[in-house]
Amino acid sequence: MYCLNCGTPLSSGVSFCNRCGTGLREKETNRTGAITAFLTAITLIGICGMGIMLGGSLVLRKEAGLPVELVGFFMFCTFVIVGLTEILLVRNLSKLTGSSERKHRLPTTQPPPLELRPPTTTSFGEPVGSVTDNTTRTLEYARRER
């Protein structure tokens, strides 16, 4: 097994990369609450929209005395608004449920070639020399004797 971030070979059963610290375990999220909320919203908006469309048309025709053409236009507009809302909710629901399926279909990545991997260090660490080591020795103050 290799780290997906830096390509370091890893032993099995580790949770984090020893070199870069990247988490290796998949985050398991429980999305059933969101899915249930979307399904409830889709159902309630559909039922309420049909009630508004039919009830509103009866009230507009009987109580207000509007012509049939205007009541039909009201029903058409209500149907379009409810239909578009339902389509958008179903689209978001499919994105929510499809994201977990896409995650499982991803192919495993191969480790990067040796030329592209960062250099490995020993477990003790190597001391890093200062950038100014060679320059400060030549610029040290030397007192001249007269």
KELUMMI-346406 format. One record per atom (N, C-alpha, C, O): x negated, y, z negated. Coordinates in pm, 1 decimal, always signed. Each point is the difference from the previous one (the first is absolute). Layout:
<sites>
+----------+----------+----------+
:       xx :       yy :       zz :
+----------+----------+----------+
:        X :        Y :        Z :
...
+----------+----------+----------+
</sites>
This chain:
<sites>
+----------+----------+----------+
:       xx :       yy :       zz :
+----------+----------+----------+
:    -83.8 :   -116.5 :     +0.0 :
:    +83.8 :   +116.5 :     +0.0 :
:    -88.9 :   +123.7 :     +0.0 :
:   -104.9 :     +3.3 :    -64.4 :
:   +148.7 :    +96.8 :   +137.1 :
:    -75.9 :   +124.5 :    +12.4 :
:    +85.7 :   +117.4 :    -43.8 :
:   +122.4 :     -3.0 :    +12.9 :
:   -187.3 :   +106.0 :    -64.6 :
:    +69.5 :   +122.0 :    -39.0 :
:    +47.6 :    +70.8 :   +126.5 :
:    -75.7 :    +13.6 :    +96.2 :
:   +200.3 :    +31.3 :    -96.3 :
:    +53.5 :    +69.2 :   +116.7 :
:    -55.9 :   +140.3 :    +14.2 :
:     +5.3 :    +57.9 :   +108.5 :
:    -58.9 :     -2.2 :   -216.1 :
:    -50.4 :   +136.7 :     +4.6 :
:   -146.5 :     +5.0 :    +42.2 :
:    -36.0 :    +75.6 :    +90.3 :
:    -49.7 :   -156.4 :   -155.8 :
:   -143.4 :    +11.6 :    +27.4 :
:    -60.0 :   -124.1 :    +65.5 :
:   -114.8 :     +4.8 :    +44.3 :
:   +188.1 :   -115.6 :    -36.7 :
:    -49.5 :   -119.3 :    +68.1 :
:    -90.7 :    -87.1 :    -83.4 :
:    -63.5 :    -90.4 :    +54.3 :
:    +54.5 :   +113.4 :   -183.5 :
:    -85.6 :    -79.8 :    -87.2 :
:    +61.4 :   -137.7 :    -20.4 :
:   +120.4 :    -10.3 :    -23.5 :
:   -200.9 :    -96.7 :    +32.0 :
:    +53.7 :   -134.4 :    -28.8 :
:    +41.1 :     -8.2 :   -147.2 :
:    -72.2 :    +46.4 :    -88.2 :
:   +188.5 :   -105.7 :    +63.0 :
:    +53.5 :     -8.0 :   -134.9 :
:    +30.3 :   -143.9 :    -36.0 :
:    +29.6 :    -82.0 :    +86.9 :
:    -37.2 :    +52.0 :   -215.3 :
:    +40.0 :   -132.2 :    -45.4 :
:   +151.7 :     -1.4 :    -15.6 :
:    +62.4 :   +105.0 :    -15.5 :
:     -4.0 :   -223.5 :    +19.5 :
:   +145.8 :     -8.3 :     -7.4 :
:    +47.6 :    +27.8 :   -141.7 :
:    -70.2 :    -29.2 :    -96.7 :
:   +188.3 :    +85.1 :    +84.9 :
:    +60.5 :    +25.4 :   -129.1 :
:    -31.7 :   +134.9 :    -60.8 :
:    +44.7 :    +27.0 :   -111.5 :
:   -119.6 :    +59.4 :   +178.7 :
:    -30.0 :   +131.5 :    -55.3 :
:   +111.6 :    +97.4 :    +37.5 :
:    +63.3 :    -12.9 :   +104.7 :
:    -40.8 :   +110.2 :   -192.2 :
:   +106.4 :    +98.3 :    +23.1 :
:    -51.9 :   +126.8 :    +65.4 :
:    +74.1 :    +69.5 :    +69.5 :
:   -202.7 :    -39.1 :    -91.9 :
:    -59.3 :   +122.0 :    +53.3 :
:   -134.3 :    -33.3 :    +63.3 :
:    -67.0 :    -95.2 :    -39.9 :
:    +29.0 :   +174.3 :   +138.3 :
:   -130.5 :    -16.7 :    +63.8 :
:   -107.9 :    +42.5 :    -99.9 :
:    +12.6 :   +103.6 :    -65.3 :
:   -118.6 :   -184.0 :    +53.9 :
:   -108.9 :    +31.1 :    -92.7 :
:    -82.4 :   +118.8 :    +46.3 :
:    -66.6 :    +64.6 :    -81.0 :
:    +70.2 :    -35.0 :   +209.8 :
:    -84.1 :   +105.9 :    +54.5 :
:    +69.8 :   +134.0 :     +5.7 :
:    -54.2 :   +100.7 :    -45.6 :
:   +176.7 :    -98.5 :   +102.4 :
:    +67.3 :   +129.1 :    +20.6 :
:   +120.1 :    +20.4 :    -91.5 :
:    +49.8 :   +112.0 :    -10.4 :
:     -2.0 :   -216.6 :    -56.0 :
:   +109.3 :    +13.0 :    -94.3 :
:   +138.6 :     -2.3 :    +60.8 :
:    +97.0 :    +31.0 :    -69.2 :
:    -83.9 :    -66.7 :   +195.9 :
:   +130.1 :     -4.2 :    +65.3 :
:    +82.9 :   -114.3 :    -58.2 :
:    -50.7 :   -110.5 :    -19.6 :
:   +178.5 :   +137.6 :     -8.0 :
:    +89.9 :   -103.8 :    -48.7 :
:    +27.2 :   -101.3 :   +109.9 :
:    +26.7 :    +37.7 :   +114.0 :
:    -33.4 :   -166.3 :   -147.5 :
:    +14.8 :   -104.6 :   +100.9 :
:   +135.0 :    -69.9 :     -5.8 :
:    +37.7 :    -67.8 :    +95.6 :
:    +34.1 :    +81.9 :   -202.4 :
:   +129.4 :    -65.9 :    -11.5 :
:   +106.9 :    +87.0 :    +64.7 :
:     -2.3 :   +122.6 :    -10.8 :
:    +96.6 :   -189.2 :    +78.6 :
:   +109.5 :    +72.8 :    +62.8 :
:    +93.6 :    +49.4 :   -108.6 :
:    +29.4 :    -70.8 :    -96.3 :
:    +16.5 :   +192.6 :   +113.7 :
:    +94.1 :    +56.3 :    -95.0 :
:   +138.0 :    -54.1 :    +33.8 :
:    +51.4 :    +20.3 :   +110.0 :
:     +7.2 :    -89.0 :   -206.2 :
:   +132.7 :    -55.2 :    +20.1 :
:   +101.7 :   +100.4 :    -52.4 :
:     +1.6 :    +32.9 :   -118.6 :
:    +81.6 :    +14.2 :   +207.3 :
:   +102.1 :    +95.6 :    -40.2 :
:   +136.0 :    -64.8 :    +14.2 :
:    +24.9 :    -74.2 :    +95.1 :
:    +59.9 :   +101.3 :   -186.5 :
:   +134.9 :    -53.9 :     +2.7 :
:    +90.9 :   +103.7 :    +63.9 :
:    +30.2 :   +103.0 :    -60.3 :
:    +13.0 :   -130.4 :   +181.6 :
:    +80.3 :    +96.2 :    +75.3 :
:   +147.2 :    -37.6 :     +2.1 :
:    +77.3 :    +58.2 :    +76.1 :
:    -37.7 :   -153.3 :   -157.4 :
:   +139.8 :    -41.6 :     +4.9 :
:    +92.3 :   +111.2 :    -47.2 :
:   +113.1 :     +9.7 :    +47.6 :
:   -158.2 :    +74.6 :   -140.0 :
:    +83.1 :   +111.2 :    -45.6 :
:    +28.5 :    +98.4 :   +111.2 :
:   +112.9 :    +47.0 :    +13.6 :
:   -213.6 :    -14.9 :    +66.6 :
:    +18.6 :    +92.5 :   +111.5 :
:    +88.0 :    -62.0 :   +108.6 :
:    +82.7 :    +68.7 :    +59.9 :
:   -100.3 :   -196.5 :    -35.2 :
:    +81.0 :    -67.0 :   +101.5 :
:   +146.4 :     -2.4 :    -44.1 :
:    +90.4 :    +25.0 :    +79.7 :
:    -68.5 :    -55.1 :   -207.1 :
:   +136.4 :     -1.2 :    -52.4 :
:    +63.0 :   +138.5 :     +8.2 :
:   +118.2 :    +12.3 :    +32.3 :
:   -195.7 :    +91.8 :    -61.0 :
:    +51.8 :   +136.5 :     +7.1 :
:    +38.2 :    +36.1 :   +143.4 :
:   +104.0 :    +62.0 :    +22.5 :
:   -186.4 :   -100.0 :    +73.8 :
:    +32.6 :    +28.9 :   +139.7 :
:   +125.8 :    -74.8 :    +43.6 :
:    +85.5 :    +57.4 :    +67.5 :
:    -73.2 :   -184.2 :   -105.0 :
:   +118.5 :    -76.2 :    +38.9 :
:   +126.1 :    +57.6 :    -64.6 :
:   +105.5 :     +5.7 :    +63.1 :
:   -116.8 :    +36.5 :   -187.8 :
:   +114.7 :    +61.4 :    -67.2 :
:    +38.2 :   +130.9 :    +67.4 :
:   +118.3 :    +27.0 :    +20.9 :
:   -218.0 :    +54.6 :    +13.4 :
:    +27.9 :   +127.9 :    +66.5 :
:    +63.7 :    -22.1 :   +136.5 :
:    +92.3 :    +72.4 :    +37.3 :
:   -139.6 :   -170.4 :    +37.1 :
:    +56.6 :    -27.5 :   +132.1 :
:   +145.8 :    -40.6 :    -12.9 :
:    +85.1 :    +46.3 :    +76.0 :
:    -56.3 :   -132.9 :   -172.8 :
:   +137.4 :    -47.1 :    -18.2 :
:    +92.1 :   +112.6 :    -46.3 :
:   +108.9 :    +17.8 :    +54.4 :
:   -152.9 :    +58.4 :   -155.4 :
:    +85.0 :   +106.4 :    -53.2 :
:    +24.5 :   +111.0 :   +101.2 :
:   +111.8 :    +50.5 :    +10.1 :
:   -213.5 :    -12.1 :    +64.2 :
:    +18.9 :   +105.4 :   +100.5 :
:    +93.0 :    -47.5 :   +110.9 :
:    +80.3 :    +78.0 :    +51.1 :
:    -90.4 :   -205.0 :    -13.5 :
:    +91.2 :    -53.4 :   +100.8 :
:   +143.6 :     -0.2 :    -45.8 :
:    +89.6 :    +40.9 :    +73.8 :
:    -66.9 :    -87.7 :   -197.5 :
:   +137.2 :     -6.4 :    -51.8 :
:    +56.2 :   +140.4 :    -22.8 :
:   +113.2 :    +28.4 :    +39.2 :
:   -191.2 :    +59.1 :   -102.2 :
:    +47.1 :   +137.2 :    -25.5 :
:    +21.4 :    +76.1 :   +130.7 :
:    +95.6 :    +76.7 :    +11.9 :
:   -182.4 :    -97.1 :    +84.6 :
:    +16.0 :    +67.6 :   +128.9 :
:   +126.6 :    -42.1 :    +71.6 :
:    +69.4 :    +83.2 :    +58.3 :
:    -38.8 :   -213.1 :    -62.3 :
:   +124.9 :    -46.4 :    +61.6 :
:   +121.3 :    +56.6 :    -73.8 :
:   +100.1 :    +35.6 :    +62.1 :
:   -109.6 :    -27.5 :   -196.1 :
:   +110.6 :    +56.4 :    -77.9 :
:    +21.9 :   +146.3 :    +31.0 :
:   +113.7 :    +44.9 :    +14.4 :
:   -224.0 :    +30.5 :     -3.8 :
:    +11.3 :   +142.6 :    +33.6 :
:    +57.1 :    +16.9 :   +140.3 :
:    +83.0 :    +87.8 :    +23.4 :
:   -127.1 :   -171.2 :    +69.4 :
:    +46.4 :    +11.7 :   +137.5 :
:   +150.3 :    -30.0 :     +9.8 :
:    +74.3 :    +76.4 :    +61.6 :
:    -30.1 :   -185.6 :   -121.1 :
:   +141.7 :    -35.9 :    +10.6 :
:    +88.1 :    +88.2 :    -88.7 :
:   +104.5 :    +48.3 :    +43.7 :
:   -147.8 :    -27.4 :   -169.7 :
:    +79.3 :    +84.0 :    -90.0 :
:     +6.7 :   +144.0 :    +46.7 :
:   +105.1 :    +63.7 :     -6.8 :
:   -216.8 :    -13.1 :    +54.0 :
:     -3.3 :   +137.0 :    +49.4 :
:    +87.7 :    +19.6 :   +121.4 :
:    +65.2 :   +103.3 :    +14.5 :
:    -63.6 :   -202.6 :    +72.8 :
:    +83.3 :    +12.7 :   +119.5 :
:   +148.5 :     -0.6 :    -36.8 :
:    +79.0 :    +72.8 :    +60.0 :
:    -40.7 :   -155.2 :   -158.8 :
:   +140.2 :     -1.4 :    -43.4 :
:    +39.2 :   +132.8 :    -63.7 :
:   +108.0 :    +52.8 :    +26.6 :
:   -196.9 :     +1.5 :   -111.4 :
:    +29.9 :   +126.9 :    -65.3 :
:     +5.4 :   +112.9 :   +101.7 :
:    +88.0 :    +85.7 :     -7.7 :
:   -180.1 :    -84.3 :   +102.0 :
:     -0.5 :   +106.1 :   +101.3 :
:   +124.0 :     -6.8 :    +88.8 :
:    +51.0 :   +103.9 :    +41.7 :
:     -2.6 :   -221.8 :    -12.6 :
:   +116.0 :    -14.3 :    +88.8 :
:   +130.5 :    +30.6 :    -74.2 :
:    +84.4 :    +74.0 :    +50.6 :
:    -67.8 :   -131.5 :   -171.7 :
:   +127.5 :    +13.0 :    -72.1 :
:    +11.1 :   +134.0 :    -73.4 :
:    +98.7 :    +72.0 :    +14.9 :
:   -202.7 :    -39.4 :    -95.4 :
:     +9.7 :   +117.7 :    -86.2 :
:    -29.4 :   +130.7 :    +75.3 :
:    +70.3 :    +99.9 :    -15.5 :
:   -175.8 :   -103.7 :    +96.9 :
:    -39.7 :   +122.7 :    +69.7 :
:    +75.1 :    +18.3 :   +130.9 :
:    +11.4 :   +111.7 :    +50.4 :
:    +39.5 :   -219.9 :     +4.2 :
:    +74.9 :     +9.3 :   +124.7 :
:    -86.7 :    +33.3 :   +120.5 :
:    +45.8 :    +66.0 :    +93.2 :
:   -171.3 :   -111.6 :    -94.5 :
:    -89.7 :    +26.3 :   +113.0 :
:    +33.9 :    -91.4 :   +116.9 :
:    +54.4 :   -108.7 :    -19.3 :
:    -87.0 :   +153.3 :   +141.8 :
:    +27.2 :    -84.9 :   +116.4 :
:    -86.2 :   -126.8 :     -1.0 :
:   -104.2 :     -5.4 :    -65.4 :
:   +149.3 :    -94.3 :   +137.9 :
:    -67.1 :   -130.2 :     +4.0 :
:   -142.2 :    +12.5 :    +54.2 :
:    -89.4 :    -71.6 :    -45.3 :
:    +67.2 :   +160.8 :   +140.9 :
:   -133.6 :    +16.3 :    +57.6 :
:   -100.3 :    +47.8 :   -104.5 :
:   -113.6 :    -47.4 :     -3.1 :
:   +154.2 :   +140.0 :    -81.6 :
:    -88.5 :    +52.4 :   -104.2 :
:    -28.0 :   -105.8 :   -107.0 :
:   -111.9 :     -9.5 :    -50.4 :
:   +212.3 :    -68.5 :    +16.5 :
:    -18.9 :   -109.2 :    -96.5 :
:    -93.8 :   -104.9 :    +58.3 :
:    -85.7 :    -54.0 :    -70.0 :
:   +102.7 :    +25.8 :   +198.6 :
:    -90.1 :    -95.6 :    +66.9 :
:   -143.5 :    +50.7 :     +2.4 :
:    -93.5 :    -78.3 :    -16.6 :
:    +75.0 :   +208.4 :    +37.0 :
:   -134.5 :    +58.9 :     -1.8 :
:    -61.7 :    -11.2 :   -139.7 :
:   -118.6 :    -29.8 :    -14.0 :
:   +201.2 :    +54.3 :    -90.1 :
:    -46.8 :    -16.4 :   -137.6 :
:    -45.9 :   -144.3 :    -24.3 :
:   -105.7 :    -22.8 :    -58.9 :
:   +185.0 :    -73.6 :   +104.3 :
:    -34.3 :   -141.7 :    -19.1 :
:   -128.4 :    -34.5 :    +75.1 :
:    -83.4 :    -75.0 :    -50.8 :
:    +67.2 :   +129.4 :   +171.3 :
:   -120.9 :    -27.6 :    +77.6 :
:   -123.6 :    +56.6 :    -70.1 :
:   -101.4 :    -68.7 :    -11.6 :
:   +109.3 :   +193.9 :    -35.3 :
:   -114.5 :    +62.1 :    -68.4 :
:    -34.8 :    -75.2 :   -127.5 :
:   -117.7 :    -21.6 :    -28.9 :
:   +218.6 :    -18.5 :    -47.6 :
:    -25.3 :    -76.7 :   -122.0 :
:    -65.1 :   -133.3 :    +32.9 :
:    -92.8 :    -42.4 :    -68.9 :
:   +140.4 :    -23.7 :   +172.9 :
:    -57.7 :   -128.1 :    +40.8 :
:   -146.5 :    +15.6 :    +41.4 :
:    -83.3 :    -83.4 :    -35.2 :
:    +51.6 :   +188.7 :   +109.1 :
:   -138.2 :    +22.8 :    +44.0 :
:    -91.0 :    +27.0 :   -119.4 :
:   -110.4 :    -54.1 :     -6.6 :
:   +154.5 :   +136.5 :    -87.3 :
:    -82.6 :    +32.4 :   -117.0 :
:    -24.4 :   -124.9 :    -84.5 :
:   -113.3 :    -25.9 :    -40.6 :
:   +217.5 :    -51.0 :    +14.0 :
:    -14.8 :   -121.8 :    -80.1 :
:    -86.8 :   -101.4 :    +75.2 :
:    -84.6 :    -66.1 :    -60.3 :
:   +105.3 :    +53.9 :   +190.5 :
:    -79.1 :    -94.6 :    +78.9 :
:   -148.1 :    +34.5 :     +0.5 :
:    -83.9 :    -88.5 :    -16.1 :
:    +50.4 :   +216.8 :    +34.5 :
:   -141.3 :    +40.5 :     -1.6 :
:    -63.2 :    -21.6 :   -137.6 :
:   -115.5 :    -41.4 :    -10.0 :
:   +191.1 :    +69.4 :    -94.7 :
:    -50.7 :    -23.7 :   -135.1 :
:    -27.6 :   -148.1 :    -21.8 :
:   -102.6 :    -36.6 :    -57.4 :
:   +193.3 :    -48.1 :   +102.6 :
:    -19.1 :   -145.3 :    -12.9 :
:   -122.3 :    -45.8 :    +79.4 :
:    -78.7 :    -81.2 :    -48.8 :
:    +62.6 :   +131.6 :   +168.3 :
:   -114.7 :    -39.2 :    +83.2 :
:   -131.4 :    +39.3 :    -66.9 :
:    -94.6 :    -78.8 :     -2.5 :
:    +88.4 :   +200.6 :    -51.7 :
:   -122.7 :    +43.7 :    -66.7 :
:    -28.9 :    -82.2 :   -125.2 :
:   -115.9 :    -31.0 :    -27.3 :
:   +218.1 :     -4.8 :    -48.7 :
:    -21.4 :    -83.7 :   -118.6 :
:    -46.7 :   -139.9 :    +38.2 :
:    -88.7 :    -55.5 :    -64.9 :
:   +147.1 :     -1.6 :   +168.8 :
:    -43.1 :   -133.4 :    +44.8 :
:   -143.0 :     +6.2 :    +52.2 :
:    -78.2 :    -92.6 :    -21.5 :
:    +44.1 :   +200.0 :    +88.9 :
:   -137.2 :    +15.4 :    +50.7 :
:   -100.7 :     +6.8 :   -115.0 :
:   -105.0 :    -64.0 :     +4.9 :
:   +137.7 :   +142.2 :   -108.7 :
:    -89.3 :     +6.8 :   -115.8 :
:     -6.6 :   -132.8 :    -74.0 :
:   -105.6 :    -37.3 :    -51.2 :
:   +216.8 :    -33.9 :    +45.0 :
:     +0.6 :   -130.9 :    -64.6 :
:    -87.4 :    -98.0 :    +76.6 :
:    -70.9 :    -80.1 :    -60.8 :
:    +75.1 :    +85.2 :   +193.4 :
:    -83.4 :    -90.6 :    +78.5 :
:   -148.1 :    +34.2 :    -14.1 :
:    -84.5 :    -89.4 :     +3.7 :
:    +52.3 :   +216.8 :    -19.7 :
:   -139.0 :    +38.0 :    -24.6 :
:    -47.0 :    -53.1 :   -134.6 :
:   -113.1 :    -46.6 :    -13.2 :
:   +200.1 :    +54.0 :    -86.1 :
:    -34.7 :    -45.1 :   -133.9 :
:    -20.5 :   -150.8 :     -4.2 :
:    -95.1 :    -47.3 :    -62.3 :
:   +180.4 :    -27.2 :   +126.0 :
:    -13.7 :   -145.4 :     -1.8 :
:   -105.6 :    -46.8 :    +98.6 :
:    -61.8 :   -104.0 :    -22.5 :
:    +39.0 :   +176.4 :   +130.0 :
:    -98.1 :    -40.9 :    +99.7 :
:   -142.9 :    +26.4 :    -41.8 :
:    -91.3 :    -63.9 :    +52.3 :
:    +68.2 :   +156.3 :   -145.4 :
:   -137.1 :    +31.8 :    -40.2 :
:    -65.0 :   -115.6 :    -71.9 :
:   -120.4 :    -20.8 :    +14.8 :
:   +196.8 :    -56.3 :    -93.5 :
:    -59.7 :   -114.9 :    -69.6 :
:    -29.8 :   -111.8 :    +98.5 :
:    -97.7 :    -72.8 :    -17.3 :
:   +181.2 :    +57.8 :   +121.7 :
:    -26.2 :   -103.4 :    +99.8 :
:   -122.5 :    +33.8 :    +82.6 :
:    -78.3 :    -89.0 :    +33.2 :
:    +60.0 :   +216.0 :     +0.8 :
:   -116.9 :    +39.8 :    +78.0 :
:   -127.9 :    -18.3 :    -78.3 :
:   -104.6 :    -30.0 :    +57.5 :
:   +111.7 :    +47.7 :   -187.6 :
:   -118.8 :    -12.4 :    -83.4 :
:    -52.6 :   -143.6 :     +1.2 :
:   -121.1 :    -22.0 :     -3.8 :
:   +212.5 :    -75.9 :     +9.3 :
:    -41.4 :   -139.4 :     -1.9 :
:    -52.3 :    -45.9 :   +135.4 :
:    -72.3 :    -99.4 :     +7.1 :
:   +106.8 :   +168.8 :    +99.6 :
:    -42.8 :    -39.3 :   +132.9 :
:   -137.0 :    +54.0 :    +39.0 :
:    -53.6 :    -38.4 :   +104.0 :
:     -3.5 :   +125.8 :   -184.4 :
:   -128.6 :    +57.6 :    +36.7 :
:   -108.8 :   -106.8 :     +1.8 :
:     -9.5 :    -79.2 :    -93.7 :
:    -72.4 :    +75.6 :   +198.0 :
:   -107.2 :    -98.7 :     +2.9 :
:   -109.3 :    +36.5 :   -100.7 :
:    -19.0 :   +116.5 :    -34.8 :
:    -51.1 :   -218.3 :     -9.8 :
:   -110.0 :    +26.1 :    -91.9 :
:   -114.0 :    +64.0 :    +77.2 :
:    -31.5 :    -41.8 :   +111.4 :
:    -28.8 :   +140.9 :   -169.1 :
:   -106.6 :    +71.9 :    +68.5 :
:   -132.1 :    -72.8 :    -19.6 :
:    -26.9 :    -56.4 :   -106.0 :
:    -52.8 :    +59.0 :   +208.4 :
:   -132.6 :    -59.7 :     -5.1 :
:    -95.3 :    +98.3 :    -66.2 :
:    +19.6 :   +121.0 :    +10.5 :
:   -122.2 :   -170.6 :    -78.2 :
:    -95.3 :    +92.1 :    -60.3 :
:    -75.7 :    +75.5 :   +108.4 :
:    -19.3 :    -51.8 :   +109.9 :
:    -23.5 :   +173.6 :   -140.3 :
:    -73.9 :    +75.9 :   +100.6 :
:   -134.7 :    -65.6 :    +28.4 :
:    -52.6 :    -72.9 :    -84.0 :
:     -3.2 :    +98.6 :   +202.0 :
:   -129.7 :    -57.6 :    +31.7 :
:   -107.2 :    +47.6 :    -99.0 :
:    +15.8 :   +102.9 :    -65.7 :
:   -122.5 :   -177.9 :    +56.7 :
:   -106.0 :    +32.4 :    -96.0 :
:    -59.5 :   +137.9 :    +24.6 :
:    -44.3 :    +66.3 :    -93.7 :
:    +43.2 :    -22.7 :   +220.4 :
:    -58.3 :   +130.4 :    +30.5 :
:    +83.8 :   +113.7 :    -59.3 :
:    -53.7 :   +106.5 :    -30.1 :
:   +183.7 :   -127.7 :    +13.2 :
:    +87.7 :   +105.7 :    -48.0 :
:    +22.5 :     -3.9 :   -151.1 :
:    +56.1 :    +94.1 :    -56.2 :
:    -98.4 :   -200.0 :     -9.2 :
:    +18.3 :     -9.3 :   -144.6 :
:   -100.2 :    +89.5 :    -72.0 :
:   -113.9 :    +14.6 :    +44.3 :
:   +156.0 :    +44.6 :   -154.4 :
:    -95.1 :    +80.3 :    -76.8 :
:   -105.6 :    -89.7 :    -64.0 :
:    +26.0 :   -117.8 :    -24.7 :
:   -142.5 :   +170.7 :     -2.1 :
:   -105.1 :    -82.4 :    -58.2 :
:    +39.8 :    -48.8 :   -138.4 :
:    +64.0 :    +71.6 :    -77.0 :
:   -103.0 :   -194.2 :    +47.2 :
:    +31.4 :    -56.8 :   -130.5 :
:   -113.1 :    +30.6 :    -96.9 :
:   -115.6 :    +15.1 :    +39.5 :
:   +151.1 :     -6.3 :   -166.5 :
:   -100.0 :    +26.9 :   -102.7 :
:     -3.7 :   -117.0 :    -96.3 :
:    +89.4 :    -84.7 :     +1.2 :
:   -191.9 :    +79.5 :    -84.3 :
:     -8.6 :   -105.6 :    -99.6 :
:    +97.4 :    +29.3 :   -112.5 :
:    +52.8 :   +110.7 :    -10.5 :
:    -29.6 :   -209.5 :    -72.5 :
:    +95.4 :    +19.5 :   -108.6 :
:    -55.2 :    +94.7 :   -107.0 :
:    +77.0 :    +60.1 :    -74.9 :
:   -209.7 :    -46.6 :    +67.5 :
:    -58.7 :    +89.5 :    -99.0 :
:     +1.0 :   +144.3 :    +47.2 :
:    -11.2 :    +91.4 :    -81.6 :
:    +23.9 :    -69.8 :   +208.6 :
:     -3.8 :   +135.1 :    +54.5 :
:   -144.1 :    +42.0 :    +23.8 :
:    -89.9 :    -36.2 :    -75.9 :
:    +70.3 :   +108.6 :   +176.0 :
:   -132.9 :    +49.2 :    +32.2 :
:     -5.5 :   +147.9 :    -29.9 :
:    +92.2 :    +73.4 :    +35.7 :
:   -197.6 :    -27.8 :   -100.2 :
:     -7.3 :   +142.4 :    -28.2 :
:    -15.1 :    +78.7 :   +129.9 :
:    -75.6 :    -37.1 :    +89.8 :
:   +147.4 :   +142.8 :    -83.8 :
:     -4.0 :    +84.2 :   +118.2 :
:    -99.4 :   +111.7 :    -26.0 :
:     +8.7 :    +70.9 :   -100.2 :
:   -102.2 :    -56.5 :   +190.9 :
:   -100.4 :   +104.1 :    -14.5 :
:    +58.5 :   +137.0 :    +23.8 :
:    +95.4 :    +14.7 :    +76.5 :
:   -150.3 :    +83.3 :   -139.6 :
:    +47.8 :   +136.1 :    +15.2 :
:    -43.6 :    +54.2 :   +135.2 :
:   -105.6 :    -36.6 :    +51.6 :
:   +185.2 :   +121.4 :     +3.5 :
:    -32.3 :    +61.9 :   +128.3 :
:   -120.0 :    +92.7 :    -16.6 :
:    -78.1 :    +18.6 :    +93.4 :
:    +64.0 :    +37.9 :   -209.4 :
:   -105.5 :   +100.1 :    -21.3 :
:   -127.7 :    -59.2 :    -58.9 :
:    -90.0 :    +76.1 :    -35.6 :
:    +78.2 :   -207.2 :    +23.9 :
:   -119.7 :    -60.5 :    -58.2 :
:   -127.0 :    +40.5 :    +74.5 :
:    -97.9 :    +42.2 :    -61.5 :
:    +99.9 :    -55.0 :   +191.6 :
:   -121.3 :    +27.3 :    +77.1 :
:    -27.4 :   +149.5 :    +15.6 :
:   -115.3 :    +40.1 :    +16.2 :
:   +218.3 :    +41.4 :    -20.9 :
:    -23.5 :   +143.1 :    +20.4 :
:    -40.6 :    +71.5 :   -127.6 :
:    -78.7 :    +94.5 :     +5.6 :
:   +129.4 :   -136.3 :   -119.1 :
:    -33.3 :    +72.8 :   -122.9 :
:   -143.7 :    -25.4 :    -44.1 :
:    -58.5 :    +84.4 :    -68.0 :
:     +1.6 :   -195.3 :   +103.7 :
:   -137.8 :    -26.9 :    -39.1 :
:    -95.5 :    +94.9 :    +71.2 :
:   -102.5 :    +39.8 :    -55.4 :
:   +136.5 :     -4.7 :   +176.2 :
:    -89.0 :    +89.3 :    +72.9 :
:    +22.5 :   +145.6 :    -38.1 :
:    -85.8 :    +84.4 :    +25.8 :
:   +198.5 :    -54.1 :    -85.9 :
:    +30.4 :   +137.8 :    -34.6 :
:    -16.9 :    +28.8 :   -148.7 :
:    +47.0 :   +102.6 :    -49.1 :
:   -113.5 :   -192.0 :    -22.7 :
:    -19.3 :    +23.2 :   -143.1 :
:    -91.8 :   +120.3 :    -20.5 :
:    -90.1 :    +27.5 :    +79.4 :
:   +116.3 :    +40.8 :   -186.5 :
:    -78.3 :   +118.0 :    -31.0 :
:   -137.7 :    -43.2 :    -49.3 :
:    -11.9 :    -82.1 :    -91.0 :
:    -87.1 :   +136.0 :   +149.9 :
:   -136.2 :    -28.9 :    -44.2 :
:    -66.3 :   +131.6 :    -40.8 :
:     -6.5 :    +94.1 :    +79.1 :
:    -40.5 :    -88.5 :   -197.9 :
:    -58.4 :   +121.6 :    -51.6 :
:   -145.7 :     +9.7 :    +50.8 :
:    -78.2 :    -94.0 :    -14.4 :
:    +45.8 :   +203.2 :    +70.7 :
:   -136.5 :    +19.0 :    +49.4 :
:    -85.9 :    +59.3 :   -110.4 :
:    +40.1 :    +92.2 :    -71.0 :
:   -153.8 :   -145.8 :    +59.7 :
:    -93.7 :    +56.0 :    -98.3 :
:    -91.5 :    +96.4 :    +70.5 :
:    -41.8 :    -27.2 :   +112.6 :
:     +8.1 :   +141.4 :   -175.6 :
:    -80.5 :   +101.5 :    +63.6 :
:   -140.5 :     -4.2 :    -44.5 :
:    -81.5 :    +80.4 :    +45.3 :
+----------+----------+----------+
</sites>
